[in-house]
């Protein structure tokens, strides 16, 4: 594990392999840039005047053996105009600095990159951001290639240059950021695994291992026969076409008072989604291994809660299935009976996530929860609406929705509330069952939430659609770890550990 420390020793005395600073485009320098230019007798300004130092946001220059520094390497990251420098720019600057540091093979890094005003980035979130971004930078995907393995990053320690008065808040932020980073690593590992490895039974094994590793966690796994006894007909309808048996996973973290109503997190765990009989287009179907990222979110947040010993009662529920076409698979027009007794006409077998979630949401009632949040890669419509920048939030309680959106803003893990009214539920009417599982193309992300809302009456419930945020496509293909940071921030607030 990378070691972090924070202190206010002069940059000239830092015994690290590399120091990272930022440089604005203005001619008047301040902070670390000004101090190091003075130490080097004007060397930095001379390099900038010659065009060898870029101030363009995200550009990085590696300098060696700068006079006056004990550190053999200096990374100078462009920050652009000071007036435009905000939190997002700081995160980008730190990310490229960490990448350059890792590329250099440095074992220790000193961070002296200027940051935005405290109103944008206080000491706690500064420390947390450093730890999270470091964990993201050193992450390497699952090693399933047969060739030579990529070397592990050499980085062992990070020193944060900060005033003494800020040290306590920075250290607290770092501790929380390290736990979030560990949770995001688990998320990425699970999400990036192929569907032939990460099956419902694999997720169940992972959940059991979490309980073995953390004393505050307890895991139970229900097999197909037990699921059938619970009359989870919608979940079983989805799994019917697959040779892989379903699993229903319950993970409990009892950190609060016995009388405190728990928070229940429900994560969609479709370990591979072909669409079933309503078969998907083959292009990018490989990315449907990420359809279990809701499950990965839940397991990862349970790990974070255990690492931080959060004083909350937290329950994680994961309905885990494959959605496959076969002679046994459900067909469009079939009707399934949910655990709640409500019947569902399945007009589209590719709208399967809501089917497994409705049975899991009904199961959540037995815990008498204070709050229920489901997390799911549920709809392409949410990606159309919000792109890959924001997680969609819909809720039967606007205060809860705002709480999640605000947690996302603090955590740099953006979310956006979408409306949820009976107008959308009307689109789910069926001539043959209590409801249909789809309501047409218009407002597809919201009608999916409206379907789930029919199973959450009387609950304080929110739905998070992470279809656009849980993974990246293209050259950077891979699981992102979102929304682990958002959910952790939400739980920290509920545990009375908010930054303020």
C-alpha positions as CSV (number, residue, x, y, z in Angstrom):
1,X,0.0,0.0,0.0
2,X,1.3,3.5,-0.9
3,X,2.2,5.5,2.2
4,X,1.0,9.1,2.5
5,X,2.2,12.0,4.7
6,X,1.6,15.7,4.9
7,X,4.0,18.3,6.1
8,X,5.2,21.9,5.4
9,X,9.0,21.3,5.0
10,X,10.6,23.5,2.4
11,X,10.6,22.0,-1.1
12,X,14.4,22.2,-1.3
13,X,14.7,19.8,1.6
14,X,12.3,17.1,0.3
15,X,14.1,13.8,-0.1
16,X,11.8,12.3,-2.8
17,X,12.5,11.0,-6.2
18,X,10.2,13.5,-7.8
19,X,8.4,16.7,-7.0
20,X,5.3,17.9,-8.9
21,X,4.3,21.6,-9.2
22,X,1.9,23.5,-11.3
23,X,2.5,26.5,-13.5
24,X,0.0,29.2,-14.5
25,X,0.4,31.1,-17.7
26,X,0.6,34.5,-15.9
27,X,4.0,36.2,-15.7
28,X,3.6,36.8,-12.0
29,X,4.5,33.5,-10.3
30,X,3.5,32.3,-6.8
31,X,3.7,29.3,-4.5
32,X,5.9,26.4,-5.4
33,X,6.8,27.8,-8.8
34,X,8.1,31.0,-7.4
35,X,10.0,29.3,-4.6
36,X,11.7,26.8,-7.0
37,X,12.6,29.5,-9.5
38,X,14.3,31.4,-6.7
39,X,16.1,28.3,-5.5
40,X,17.4,27.6,-9.1
41,X,18.4,31.2,-9.6
42,X,15.8,31.9,-12.3
43,X,16.3,28.6,-14.1
44,X,12.5,27.9,-14.4
45,X,11.7,31.4,-15.9
46,X,14.5,31.0,-18.3
47,X,13.2,27.7,-19.5
48,X,9.7,29.1,-19.9
49,X,11.0,32.1,-21.8
50,X,12.8,29.7,-24.1
51,X,9.6,27.8,-24.7
52,X,10.7,24.7,-22.9
53,X,8.0,24.9,-20.2
54,X,4.3,24.7,-21.2
55,X,1.5,26.2,-19.2
56,X,-1.2,24.7,-21.3
57,X,-3.6,22.7,-19.1
58,X,-2.6,19.1,-18.9
59,X,0.9,19.6,-20.5
60,X,3.7,18.2,-18.4
61,X,7.5,18.8,-18.5
62,X,10.0,16.6,-16.7
63,X,13.2,18.4,-15.5
64,X,16.3,16.7,-14.1
65,X,18.7,17.9,-11.5
66,X,17.4,21.4,-11.0
67,X,19.8,23.5,-9.0
68,X,18.8,23.9,-5.3
69,X,16.7,20.8,-5.1
70,X,17.5,17.5,-3.4
71,X,15.0,15.8,-5.6
72,X,16.5,14.6,-8.9
73,X,13.3,15.2,-10.8
74,X,10.8,18.0,-11.1
75,X,7.5,17.7,-12.9
76,X,6.0,21.0,-14.1
77,X,2.3,20.7,-15.0
78,X,0.5,23.4,-17.0
79,X,-2.5,24.9,-15.3
80,X,-3.6,27.5,-17.9
81,X,-5.0,30.9,-16.8
82,X,-5.3,31.4,-13.1
83,X,-8.8,32.8,-13.5
84,X,-10.0,29.6,-15.2
85,X,-8.4,27.2,-12.7
86,X,-11.1,25.2,-10.9
87,X,-11.4,21.9,-9.2
88,X,-11.8,19.9,-12.4
89,X,-8.5,21.4,-13.7
90,X,-6.7,20.6,-10.5
91,X,-7.8,16.9,-10.8
92,X,-6.7,16.8,-14.4
93,X,-3.3,18.4,-13.5
94,X,-2.7,16.0,-10.6
95,X,-3.7,13.0,-12.8
96,X,-1.2,13.8,-15.5
97,X,1.5,14.5,-12.8
98,X,0.9,11.1,-11.3
99,X,1.0,9.4,-14.7
100,X,4.3,11.1,-15.5
101,X,5.7,10.2,-12.1
102,X,4.9,6.5,-12.6
103,X,6.4,6.6,-16.1
104,X,9.6,8.0,-14.7
105,X,9.9,5.0,-12.3
106,X,10.0,7.2,-9.2
107,X,9.4,5.5,-5.9
108,X,8.5,8.7,-4.0
109,X,6.6,11.8,-5.0
110,X,6.2,15.2,-3.4
111,X,3.0,17.0,-4.4
112,X,3.1,20.8,-4.5
113,X,0.6,21.5,-7.3
114,X,-1.4,24.6,-6.5
115,X,-5.0,24.0,-5.9
116,X,-8.2,26.1,-6.2
117,X,-9.6,28.3,-3.4
118,X,-10.8,26.5,-0.3
119,X,-14.4,27.3,-1.2
120,X,-13.9,24.9,-4.2
121,X,-11.5,22.4,-2.6
122,X,-11.1,22.4,1.1
123,X,-8.3,20.5,3.0
124,X,-10.4,17.4,3.5
125,X,-11.4,16.9,-0.1
126,X,-7.9,17.9,-1.2
127,X,-6.4,15.0,0.8
128,X,-9.1,12.7,-0.3
129,X,-8.6,13.6,-4.0
130,X,-4.9,13.0,-3.8
131,X,-5.4,9.5,-2.4
132,X,-8.2,8.6,-4.8
133,X,-6.3,9.9,-7.9
134,X,-3.2,8.1,-6.8
135,X,-5.1,4.8,-6.4
136,X,-6.6,5.3,-9.9
137,X,-3.2,6.0,-11.4
138,X,-1.5,2.9,-10.0
139,X,-4.4,0.6,-10.9
140,X,-3.6,-2.1,-13.5
141,X,-6.4,-4.2,-15.0
142,X,-6.7,-7.9,-14.4
143,X,-3.7,-9.8,-15.8
144,X,-5.2,-12.3,-18.3
145,X,-2.7,-11.8,-21.0
146,X,-0.3,-14.6,-21.6
147,X,2.7,-12.5,-22.5
148,X,5.1,-10.6,-20.2
149,X,3.2,-8.9,-17.4
150,X,3.4,-5.2,-17.1
151,X,5.6,-4.2,-14.1
152,X,3.9,-3.0,-11.0
153,X,4.1,0.7,-10.5
154,X,7.2,1.6,-8.4
155,X,5.5,4.4,-6.4
156,X,5.7,3.7,-2.7
157,X,5.1,7.0,-1.0
158,X,3.4,10.4,-1.6
159,X,4.3,13.5,0.4
160,X,1.7,16.3,0.4
161,X,3.1,19.7,0.9
162,X,0.7,21.7,3.0
163,X,0.5,24.1,5.9
164,X,0.6,22.6,9.4
165,X,-2.9,23.9,10.2
166,X,-4.3,21.9,7.3
167,X,-2.6,18.6,8.2
168,X,-5.3,17.0,10.3
169,X,-8.1,17.5,7.7
170,X,-5.8,16.4,4.9
171,X,-4.9,13.2,6.7
172,X,-8.5,12.4,7.4
173,X,-9.3,13.0,3.7
174,X,-6.4,10.7,2.7
175,X,-7.6,7.9,5.0
176,X,-11.1,8.1,3.4
177,X,-9.6,8.4,-0.1
178,X,-7.5,5.3,0.4
179,X,-10.6,3.3,1.4
180,X,-12.5,4.6,-1.6
181,X,-9.6,3.8,-3.8
182,X,-9.6,0.2,-2.5
183,X,-13.3,-0.1,-3.1
184,X,-12.9,1.3,-6.7
185,X,-10.1,-1.3,-7.3
186,X,-12.6,-4.1,-6.4
187,X,-15.2,-2.5,-8.7
188,X,-12.8,-2.3,-11.6
189,X,-11.5,-5.8,-11.0
190,X,-15.0,-7.3,-11.1
191,X,-16.2,-5.1,-14.0
192,X,-13.2,-5.8,-16.2
193,X,-13.4,-9.6,-15.8
194,X,-15.0,-11.4,-18.8
195,X,-18.4,-13.0,-18.4
196,X,-17.0,-16.5,-18.5
197,X,-15.1,-15.8,-15.3
198,X,-17.3,-13.3,-13.5
199,X,-20.5,-15.3,-13.2
200,X,-23.2,-15.1,-10.6
201,X,-21.4,-17.8,-8.6
202,X,-18.1,-15.8,-8.9
203,X,-19.9,-12.7,-7.4
204,X,-21.2,-14.9,-4.6
205,X,-17.7,-16.1,-3.9
206,X,-16.3,-12.6,-3.9
207,X,-19.0,-11.6,-1.4
208,X,-18.1,-14.5,0.9
209,X,-14.4,-13.5,0.7
210,X,-15.3,-9.9,1.7
211,X,-16.9,-11.3,4.9
212,X,-13.8,-13.4,5.6
213,X,-11.6,-10.4,5.2
214,X,-13.7,-7.9,7.3
215,X,-15.1,-8.8,10.7
216,X,-18.0,-6.3,10.4
217,X,-19.4,-8.0,7.3
218,X,-21.6,-11.0,7.2
219,X,-22.6,-12.7,3.9
220,X,-25.4,-15.1,3.0
221,X,-25.9,-16.5,-0.5
222,X,-29.2,-18.0,-1.7
223,X,-29.1,-20.6,-4.4
224,X,-31.7,-21.2,-7.1
225,X,-33.9,-23.5,-4.9
226,X,-34.0,-20.9,-2.1
227,X,-34.8,-18.1,-4.6
228,X,-37.6,-20.2,-5.9
229,X,-39.0,-20.7,-2.4
230,X,-39.0,-16.9,-2.1
231,X,-41.2,-16.8,-5.2
232,X,-38.9,-14.4,-7.0
233,X,-40.5,-15.2,-10.3
234,X,-39.2,-12.2,-12.2
235,X,-35.6,-12.9,-11.3
236,X,-36.0,-16.6,-12.2
237,X,-37.6,-15.6,-15.5
238,X,-34.4,-13.8,-16.5
239,X,-32.1,-16.5,-15.4
240,X,-34.1,-19.3,-17.1
241,X,-32.3,-19.1,-20.4
242,X,-28.9,-19.6,-19.0
243,X,-26.8,-22.6,-18.0
244,X,-25.4,-20.5,-15.2
245,X,-27.5,-20.7,-12.0
246,X,-28.7,-17.5,-10.4
247,X,-27.6,-16.3,-6.9
248,X,-29.1,-13.9,-4.5
249,X,-26.4,-12.3,-2.3
250,X,-27.0,-10.6,1.1
251,X,-24.1,-8.7,2.7
252,X,-24.6,-7.0,6.1
253,X,-22.5,-4.3,7.8
254,X,-23.8,-3.7,11.3
255,X,-21.9,-0.6,12.4
256,X,-24.8,1.5,13.9
257,X,-27.1,1.1,16.8
258,X,-29.3,-2.0,16.8
259,X,-32.3,0.2,16.8
260,X,-31.2,2.3,13.8
261,X,-33.0,1.5,10.5
262,X,-30.5,0.2,7.9
263,X,-29.6,1.7,4.6
264,X,-30.2,-1.0,1.9
265,X,-28.2,-0.9,-1.3
266,X,-29.5,-3.0,-4.2
267,X,-27.1,-3.7,-7.1
268,X,-28.1,-5.1,-10.5
269,X,-25.9,-8.2,-11.1
270,X,-26.4,-9.3,-14.7
271,X,-23.0,-10.8,-15.3
272,X,-23.6,-10.9,-19.0
273,X,-26.5,-9.5,-21.0
274,X,-27.2,-10.8,-24.5
275,X,-30.6,-9.3,-24.4
276,X,-32.1,-12.8,-24.3
277,X,-34.6,-13.5,-27.1
278,X,-34.7,-9.7,-27.8
279,X,-31.1,-10.1,-28.9
280,X,-28.8,-7.1,-28.8
281,X,-26.9,-5.9,-31.9
282,X,-23.5,-7.6,-31.9
283,X,-21.5,-4.3,-32.0
284,X,-20.0,-3.7,-28.6
285,X,-21.9,-6.6,-27.1
286,X,-18.7,-7.6,-25.3
287,X,-19.3,-4.5,-23.1
288,X,-22.3,-6.2,-21.6
289,X,-19.9,-7.9,-19.2
290,X,-20.3,-4.5,-17.4
291,X,-24.0,-5.0,-16.8
292,X,-23.1,-6.2,-13.3
293,X,-21.5,-2.9,-12.3
294,X,-24.4,-2.2,-10.0
295,X,-23.5,-5.3,-8.1
296,X,-19.8,-4.3,-8.2
297,X,-20.9,-0.9,-6.7
298,X,-22.7,-2.6,-3.8
299,X,-19.9,-5.0,-3.0
300,X,-17.3,-2.2,-3.3
301,X,-19.2,0.1,-1.0
302,X,-19.6,-2.6,1.6
303,X,-15.8,-3.0,1.5
304,X,-15.4,0.7,2.0
305,X,-17.8,0.7,4.9
306,X,-15.9,-2.1,6.6
307,X,-12.5,-0.4,6.0
308,X,-13.7,2.9,7.5
309,X,-15.7,1.1,10.3
310,X,-18.7,3.3,9.4
311,X,-21.2,3.7,12.2
312,X,-24.2,2.8,10.0
313,X,-26.2,-0.3,9.5
314,X,-25.8,-1.1,5.8
315,X,-27.3,-4.0,3.8
316,X,-26.1,-4.9,0.3
317,X,-28.4,-7.0,-1.9
318,X,-27.3,-8.4,-5.2
319,X,-29.5,-10.4,-7.5
320,X,-27.0,-12.1,-9.9
321,X,-28.0,-13.7,-13.2
322,X,-27.0,-14.1,-16.8
323,X,-29.5,-13.1,-19.5
324,X,-29.1,-15.6,-22.4
325,X,-31.2,-16.8,-25.3
326,X,-32.1,-20.5,-25.4
327,X,-35.0,-22.9,-25.8
328,X,-35.8,-22.2,-22.1
329,X,-35.5,-18.4,-22.3
330,X,-38.5,-16.1,-21.6
331,X,-40.2,-14.8,-24.8
332,X,-41.7,-11.4,-25.5
333,X,-45.3,-11.6,-24.3
334,X,-44.6,-14.0,-21.4
335,X,-46.0,-13.0,-18.0
336,X,-44.0,-13.5,-14.8
337,X,-45.2,-13.2,-11.2
338,X,-42.9,-11.1,-8.9
339,X,-42.1,-11.8,-5.3
340,X,-44.6,-9.1,-4.4
341,X,-47.4,-10.9,-6.2
342,X,-47.6,-8.3,-9.0
343,X,-47.6,-9.7,-12.5
344,X,-45.4,-8.4,-15.3
345,X,-45.9,-8.8,-19.1
346,X,-42.4,-9.1,-20.5
347,X,-42.6,-7.2,-23.8
348,X,-38.8,-6.9,-24.2
349,X,-36.4,-9.5,-22.7
350,X,-33.6,-7.0,-22.9
351,X,-35.3,-4.9,-20.2
352,X,-34.2,-7.6,-17.7
353,X,-32.5,-5.5,-15.1
354,X,-35.7,-4.1,-13.7
355,X,-37.1,-7.6,-13.4
356,X,-34.4,-8.8,-11.1
357,X,-34.3,-5.6,-9.2
358,X,-38.1,-5.6,-8.5
359,X,-37.7,-8.9,-6.6
360,X,-34.7,-7.6,-4.8
361,X,-36.5,-4.4,-3.8
362,X,-39.3,-6.4,-2.4
363,X,-36.8,-8.5,-0.4
364,X,-35.4,-5.3,1.1
365,X,-38.6,-4.7,3.0
366,X,-37.8,-7.4,5.5
367,X,-35.0,-5.3,6.9
368,X,-37.4,-2.4,7.7
369,X,-35.0,0.0,6.0
370,X,-34.8,3.7,6.5
371,X,-33.5,4.2,3.0
372,X,-33.2,2.0,-0.1
373,X,-31.0,2.9,-3.1
374,X,-30.7,0.7,-6.1
375,X,-27.7,1.0,-8.5
376,X,-28.0,-0.3,-12.0
377,X,-26.6,-0.1,-15.5
378,X,-30.3,0.0,-16.5
379,X,-30.9,2.0,-19.7
380,X,-29.3,3.2,-22.8
381,X,-31.8,6.0,-22.6
382,X,-30.0,7.4,-19.6
383,X,-26.8,7.6,-21.7
384,X,-28.7,9.4,-24.4
385,X,-30.1,11.9,-21.8
386,X,-27.0,12.6,-19.8
387,X,-24.1,11.2,-21.8
388,X,-21.2,9.7,-19.8
389,X,-20.8,12.6,-17.4
390,X,-23.6,12.2,-14.9
391,X,-25.4,9.3,-13.2
392,X,-29.1,9.6,-13.4
393,X,-31.0,9.8,-10.1
394,X,-34.7,9.3,-9.7
395,X,-36.6,9.0,-6.4
396,X,-39.9,9.1,-4.7
397,X,-38.3,11.5,-2.2
398,X,-36.8,14.8,-3.6
399,X,-34.8,15.3,-0.4
400,X,-33.1,11.9,-0.8
401,X,-32.4,12.7,-4.5
402,X,-30.8,16.0,-3.6
403,X,-28.7,14.3,-0.9
404,X,-27.3,11.9,-3.5
405,X,-26.7,14.7,-6.1
406,X,-25.0,16.8,-3.5
407,X,-22.8,13.9,-2.4
408,X,-21.8,13.4,-6.1
409,X,-20.8,17.1,-6.4
410,X,-18.6,16.9,-3.3
411,X,-17.1,13.6,-4.5
412,X,-16.4,14.7,-8.1
413,X,-18.7,11.9,-9.1
414,X,-21.5,13.8,-10.8
415,X,-25.2,12.8,-10.7
416,X,-28.3,14.6,-12.0
417,X,-31.9,14.2,-10.9
418,X,-34.5,13.3,-13.5
419,X,-38.3,13.7,-12.8
420,X,-40.4,10.7,-11.7
421,X,-44.2,11.2,-11.9
422,X,-47.3,9.0,-12.5
423,X,-47.3,10.4,-16.1
424,X,-44.4,8.0,-16.8
425,X,-46.0,5.1,-15.0
426,X,-49.0,5.3,-17.3
427,X,-46.8,4.2,-20.2
428,X,-46.4,0.8,-18.4
429,X,-50.0,-0.3,-18.7
430,X,-50.7,-3.8,-20.0
431,X,-53.9,-5.4,-21.2
432,X,-52.8,-8.8,-19.8
433,X,-50.8,-8.2,-16.6
434,X,-50.5,-5.7,-13.8
435,X,-47.9,-3.9,-15.8
436,X,-45.5,-4.2,-18.8
437,X,-41.7,-4.2,-18.3
438,X,-41.2,-1.4,-20.9
439,X,-43.1,1.7,-21.7
440,X,-42.0,2.6,-25.2
441,X,-38.9,4.6,-26.4
442,X,-39.9,8.0,-25.0
443,X,-38.5,8.8,-21.5
444,X,-37.0,5.3,-21.3
445,X,-34.7,5.9,-18.3
446,X,-37.6,7.4,-16.4
447,X,-40.2,4.7,-17.3
448,X,-37.6,2.1,-16.1
449,X,-37.5,3.9,-12.8
450,X,-41.3,4.2,-12.8
451,X,-41.5,0.4,-13.1
452,X,-39.3,0.0,-10.0
453,X,-41.3,2.6,-8.2
454,X,-44.3,0.3,-8.3
455,X,-42.4,-2.1,-6.0
456,X,-41.1,0.6,-3.6
457,X,-44.4,2.1,-2.3
458,X,-43.9,3.1,1.3
459,X,-40.1,3.0,1.1
460,X,-37.7,6.0,1.1
461,X,-36.2,5.0,-2.2
462,X,-33.9,6.3,-4.9
463,X,-32.8,4.7,-8.2
464,X,-29.3,5.4,-9.7
465,X,-28.9,4.6,-13.4
466,X,-25.1,4.3,-14.0
467,X,-25.3,3.0,-17.6
468,X,-23.3,6.0,-18.8
469,X,-20.8,6.3,-16.0
470,X,-19.8,2.8,-14.9
471,X,-17.4,2.1,-17.7
472,X,-15.5,3.7,-20.6
473,X,-15.5,2.5,-24.2
474,X,-12.9,2.8,-27.0
475,X,-9.2,2.9,-26.4
476,X,-9.7,3.6,-22.7
477,X,-12.2,0.7,-22.3
478,X,-12.6,-0.3,-18.7
479,X,-14.6,0.0,-15.5
480,X,-14.5,3.4,-13.9
481,X,-15.3,2.7,-10.3
482,X,-18.3,5.1,-10.3
483,X,-20.4,5.7,-8.2
484,X,-18.3,4.3,-5.3
485,X,-17.1,7.8,-4.3
486,X,-20.6,9.3,-4.5
487,X,-22.1,6.5,-2.3
488,X,-19.3,6.7,0.2
489,X,-19.7,10.4,0.5
490,X,-23.5,9.9,1.1
491,X,-22.7,7.3,3.8
492,X,-20.1,9.4,5.5
493,X,-22.8,12.1,5.8
494,X,-25.2,9.6,7.2
495,X,-22.5,8.4,9.7
496,X,-21.9,12.0,10.9
497,X,-18.5,12.2,9.2
498,X,-19.2,14.9,6.7
499,X,-16.3,17.1,5.7
500,X,-17.6,20.2,7.5
